[in-house]
Every structure is written in structure tokens, then in C-alpha cells.
């Protein structure tokens, strides 16, 4: 997807520096057409990158019309930086993305510069199906239809392609039943699954948030609410470009010759090595934060000097206040549906906004610190019951919140 999840870009982490090997350049090879005048339609899948906005890949459609001498890409991952209040709309999920059509060669140049692989797959369409697809694209390109409200899980560059193919093919498109995929990005295997085995949307994106992105994974997991833990089946998984390619490759289409595969074999335009996704135990957020929390709890017990305790608590509760604000913002002040109904707001509750001030009150507000302990313990119980996952990196932070609230409660 051309631009990932807007709020995580602005409020969590900025990652950069893509890497790759010298590419091997190949021209896409098309299958012989029944009619030389029939436009060729391709699914274009772009590889992942190491930068935050590129870590999920990207999808587009390519239309080659040899009679007209055109080779165009249709890209739903574009937005206009000149939009009034761009940053505010971006953060609040109210920025409209748009469909752009331009030269396929210009499209390739962009991804070559970013050292991201690009592969194309011919979509097997007959004349009638191709015409319906072109009519739908023309309708999408009208000024009144060119913009759409981006939704990371439900309405993005990949789901737009899935939806337009479904509309163009209607009953001619056949999906396999009760299947899912397991494995790494480069070695996914098809297997039959039951409803209990269906992954969640959170599970799907976690496949990509590994290696150097594990800290970003912890941040995104915190901001995503319970909608991210809903089932993400065969069709829903196609919000990710890789799964659009893989799942559509398992689909079939009815044609004059009978039922044939919807997509032909993938042909690389150019290839680069994908980003490494290896994790080290000692660099995992939950491990590092766990070690830090243990050290801080020991220091709390050993160092009785008030200045140290006060400075540490000021810094800690300012961080807690910022996280509390993020919970309020993502739950109530944005249109990002996947960030709503987030149970993390129980332990990162609005009361924490006042913590950096309340800690200086004399006599201490015992009710406030008791409430923080109670709410954090309540969350630990609730999260076991409700349908929402928690990243283990945040468990040490919760333990520290309880410990520092108890210190404030018993020391003053």
C-alpha cells in the first residue's frame, strides 16, 4: 500500500533506509491473445520496503492497449499534498486518496529508485469481461468518483482492485472455499482451515512487522483496537498486496474455454532482495522493556533519595500522559475504524493526563493512585475475556505503572 496507516506514521516511529541487491531486469512476457486488438490486463504487485510507508507493499492494475499504443497503470495509492489541512486530515483519517492513471514506465521508475521488486501477472479475461473492466475504470476516473476515503483494512489500493475485478467478473469469478495461507512472505502454503484457524487482521499485518520493525509493531498494536482482531479470511486478506496476488492466483474465471486460472504466472519487471525479517531475542521490545522495568523497580527499592524518585516519576508519568492522549485521540477523534473500541484505554485512561500534576499535590491524592492500580489490574482481566490482543511489550510498562502508583500511594 502506497501509504500505510497514517496515524502510526505521525505518532509512533519513522523508519528509513531500504536495501537491496543489483536487480535483474526482465520484460514482462504476455500470453498469446485470441484477438490482437484485445487490451491486456495485468495485476501489478510491488514488493515491501524497509521504510514505514512501504512495509506492506503495493498493488496496481496495468492495461496494455497495443492498438492504441498505450501502456497505463491505474494506481489507487495516491493523495494530494496540496490538500488544505493535509496533516490534520492525514492524522484523523479524513484524507481522501485518489485513483491516478499514468505511464507504466513512470510507475516502474519510482519502484526501481526505491529498490523494490515489481512483478506482473496477466489476468485472463475475455472480450466481454475486459470491456466491463474498462467501463468500470472509466467510471472510476470521472472527477466525481476519483477520490475515496482510505481505510487500511477495508478500502485501499489492494481492496479497490479486488472489488473492481469482482464487479467486472460477477458470477464468472470463483474463489476456493475454506482456505488460508501460512508461512513466510516468500514461502506461503495453501491449506484448508476451520473457522477457528482463521487469522485476524492484526495477525496478517504482524507478518510484516518483524526484524527492524518490531518496535513499530508494538506501537501499532497499542493503537489498534478490537476491530483489528476480527477474522481475516480468504477475501478479507486481500487488503494486503501479497495476499491479493496469492489469493487471486488461486481463483478461477469462467471463459469460452471453460474454467481457467484468473492469473497467469508472475513475471518480474525487476527484482531486489526483500528486507530481512529476522528477530533477535535480545532486541525484542518485551525483553528490553522487561529488563528496564526490573532495573527500575530495584532502583526504586534501593535508592531512597527523594530527588531521584521525583525526577523519575515526572518523566514516567509524562510518558503515560502522552500515551493516554493517544488513546483518547485514536478512540474518539479519528475516523480510523480499526483504532476504535480499544480496550487499552482502560489502563491508559484519561485520568493519567493529570498524573504529572497530581503527583505534586500534598497531601497526596490516595484515590487517584488506587484508581490507577485498580484500572490496570482490571485491564489485565478484561483483555483475557474480550476479543483483543495485546503486544507483550506493554506488559512490563503496566507492571511499572502499578509499581510507581503503589510507591506514590505508600511513600507520601
N, C-alpha and C positions, 0 to 999 in steps of 0.2 A: 504494500500500500504506500502510495506516494508520500503521504504524511501520516505518521502514526498519531495516535491518541494525543490530542492537543494538550490536555491538562498535564500529562506526565512530562511533556517537553518543557513546559514553563515552570512547573512547580517542584520537579524532582531532580533529574540529573541530565547533564549534557555530555554525551559521549561522542568521540570522533576518532578519525584515523582508520580508514579502510585499507586492507592489504590484499595482494593477490599476485599470482604468477603471470608471466608473459602469456597473453591469450593466444589461442589457436583460432584463427578466423576462417569461417566457412559460410558459403552462401546457402540459404535455405533452398531445398530441392522440393518442388511441388510434384504431386502425383499427376499423371496424365489426365486431363479433363475430357469428359464426354463432349463438351462443347467448348471450343476455344474462346467463345465470346462470354462464357460464364465467369463472373468475378470469383476470385479465390479468397476464401475467408480463413484467417488464422487466429488461434489463441496465442498471445504473446505472454510469456512468463519471465519475469526478471528476478534474478537471484537476490538473496539477502545481502545486506551490507553491515558493517560494524557500527555505523552511525545510528543514533537513536531512531531517526525517521525512516531508515531503510531496513530495519532488522526483521521485518516480516515479508519483504519482497514487494512485488507489484505486478499487476496484470493489465493488459490492454487487448483490444481487437485490432487486427490488421486486415485491410481489404485491398487486394491487388486486382485492378481492372486493366487488363492488358489492352483491350480495345480502346479505352480512354487514355491509356498511358499514365495511369495514376497508381501510386503505392502509398496509401494513407494509413495512419494509426488513429484509433479512437481511444482517447485516454480520459478516464473519469477521475483521475487523481490530481486535478489542477485547481488552484484557487488564486484569487486576485489580491496581491499585496496592497493594492491601492484602495481596497475596500475601507470605507470610513470605520473608525474604531476597530481596526483589524485585530489588535492584540486582545482587546476585551472580548470580542466575539469569538476569537480563537479559544480563549480560556473557558468561556461559558458554553461552548458547544453550539454556538449560534452562527458560525461562519459557514456560508454556503460554498460547497465545492461545485465544479462545473465540468462539463464534457468539452474536450478540445479535440479537434481533428487537424493533423498536420503531417508532414512528410515522415515516413518511416525511417529514412536515413537520419533525420534530425533527432528522432527518438533514440536511435541506436547510439548516436554520438554521445548523448548525455550519459548513458549507462556505461559506455566504454570509458569515458573520463572517470567515472566513479568505480571502475574495475568491478563491475557486477555482471554476472553471466546473463545472457538473454537466449531463450530458446523459443522456437515457434512450432506449432502443431496445426497442420491443415485440418479444418473442420469439414467433415463430409456432409455437404448439403447439396440437394438437387436444385434445379432452377427455381421451382416454386418456393422452396424454403429460403433460398438466397434472396429472392425478391422480397419476401416478407421481412427478412432481417434488414435489408437495405431501407425498406419503408419505415421500420421502427427506428433505425438510426437517423433517418431524415427527420422523423418526428422529434426525436431527442435533441437534434441540432437546432430546432427552432428557438428563437430568442426567449420565448416564454417558458421553454422546457429545459434549457441548457443548464440551469442551476439546480442543485438539490442539497438538502440538509444532510450532511455527512453523519453517519453513525458507525462507529468502529466495528461492531458485531453484525449489524443488520443492513447497513446501506453504505457500501464503499466501492472502491474500484473493482473488486472481485465479484461482489454480490450483484452489481449492476450488469456485469457480463453474464453471470448465471441467469439472472432474471430475463434479460433480453433474448437469450437463447431459448429459455423455456417458453417465452411468449411467441417467438418465431416458429418453434417446432411443435408446440402444443402437445397433442397426443402422440406425435411421432417420436418424442424423446422418451427413452426408457432408462430409468435408474435401476441398479441392482438393489435387492432388498436385504435389510438387516446386515449391513457390513460396516466395518470401521477399519482403521489403519493403526498399526503400532510400529515402533521402531524409530530410528533416527531420521533426520531430514533426507539423507541420501539413501536410506535403506528401509523404507516403509513397506510393511507387508499387509496384504488384504486378509481379513479373517472374518468369519461370522461372529456376531456378538448378540448378547441378550440386552434387554433394556438396562439391566444393572451394570453392564460393562460400558455403556455409552459415556464418553468423556464429557467434561464440561467445557464451556468457553475458556475458563481460566486454565484448564489443563492444556488446551490447544496452544494458547499463547505462551505458556510456560515452556513448551518445547523449544521456543526460540530465545528465551531469556536465560541463557546459560553462559558459561565461560565468563568473559569480562562484563557480562550484563546482569550478573546475579544481584548486584546492589540495586539496579534499576528494577529488577524483578520484585525485590522486597518492597520498593516504593509503589509500584503499580498494584501489587497485591493488596497493599494497605488501602489504596484509593478505590479499588474496585469493590462494589457491593455485591449483595446476594444474587442479582441478575446474572453475574458472570459465572455462577455455579449451576446454572440451568443446563440441561442436556444439550450437547452439541453433536447431533447426529450426522449422517452422511451428507445431507443437503446443507445443513447449517454450517458444517466445517468449511464450506466453500467461501466463507468470508476471508479465508487466508489464501493468497495466491497459489502456494504449493498445493493445497488441498483442492482448489479449483481445478488445477491441472491434473492431479492424481485421480480425483473422483470423476471428472468428466472423461478421463481416459477409460474409466470402467463403464461409462454409459454407452447406450446404443441408440441408433436412429433408424426409423423405417424409411426405406427408399424404394425405387423401382426394382432394384436388385435384391430386395429383401431387407433383413435387419443387419446393419453393419455397425462397426465401432464408430462412435461420434468423432473421435480424434484419431489422427494418424500418429505415427512415431514422432517423437520430439527431435527437431533438428536444431543444433546450436548455431546462433549467429556468431557468437564468440563465447569463450569460457574463461573463467577465473577460478582460482581456488576459493571455496567458501570460507567464511570466518570460522575460526576454531571455536568449539563449544565445550572444551574440556574444563571440568571443575576440579579444584583442589580443595580437599577437606579443610585445610588451614586458612583458606581465603573465603570460606562460606560466611555470609553475614551472621547467621545464627551462632557460629562458632566464635567469631571475633567479638561480637557483641556480648556473648556469654562470658568470655574471658574478661572483658572490660567490666562487666557488671560485678563479677566475683571480686575483682581487684577493688572496685569502688566500695563494695559492701565491707570488705576487710578494712579499708582505709577509714570508713565511717566508724567502725568499731575501735580501731587503734588510735586514730587521731581525734583527740577531744577538743582541740583548739577551735574556738567558735568561728574565727575568721575563715578558716578553710571550709568548714561546713556551710557557712553562709554563701561564700563565693560559688561553691559547687551547686548549691540548691538554686541560686539565682540563674545560673547557666542552664541547669537541667529543666527547671520549670518554665523558662523562656522557650526552650525547645518543645516542651509539652504544650505550651500555649499556641505555638505555631502549628503543631500537628492538630490541635483541637480546631483551630481556624480552618485548616484544610478540610477537616471532616464536615464542618458546617457549610463551607463553600461547595464542596462536591456533592453533598446530600441535598442541599436546598437552593443553591444559587446558580446551578448549571443545568443544561438540558442533556447532559451526558447520561443516558438512561442506565448504562452499566454501572454508574457510580452511585445510583440511588439505593435506598434500603440497605445501607452499610452499617452493620452491627458494630463496627469498630468505634462508632460514635458513643458507645456505652462507656468504654474506658478512656477514650479521647473525647471526653464530654465537654460541653460549653463552659462548665464551671472552671475548667483549667485555664481559661483565658484570664481569670483573676488571680491565679496562683502566685505569679511573681510579686503581686501587691500584698495578698493576704498573708504571705509568709513573714511580712514585717509587722503585722498587727500585734499589739500587746494589750491585754492578754491574748494568747493565740486562739484562733477560731477552731476549737476542737471539732465542731460539727463538720467543718469543711474537710479536714484531713480524714476523719472517719468515713465521710462520703466517698472520698477517692479510693480508699481501701475497699469499701463495700462494692462500689461500681466496677472496679477492676476484677474482683472475685466473682461478681455476678456475670461479667462478660465471659470469664473462663468457663462458667457453667453453661451459659447460653450458647456459646459457639459450638459446644458438643451436640446441642439439640437442633439448632437451625441449619438450614442448607447454605452455609457459607464457610469457605476455607480460610485459614489464617496462615500466613507465612511464618515459619518458626523463628525467623529473625526477630520478630516483635515480642516473643515470649520473655527474653531477658529484660527488655525495656519495661514490660508490665511488672516483672518482679522488682525492678529498681524503683518503679513508681510506688509500689506498695511499701518497699523498704524506706524510701525517703518520706513518704507520708506518715509512716509509723514513727520515724525519727522526729518529725515535726510535732507529732502528737504526744510523744512521751518525754521530750527533752525540755520543752519550754512550759 
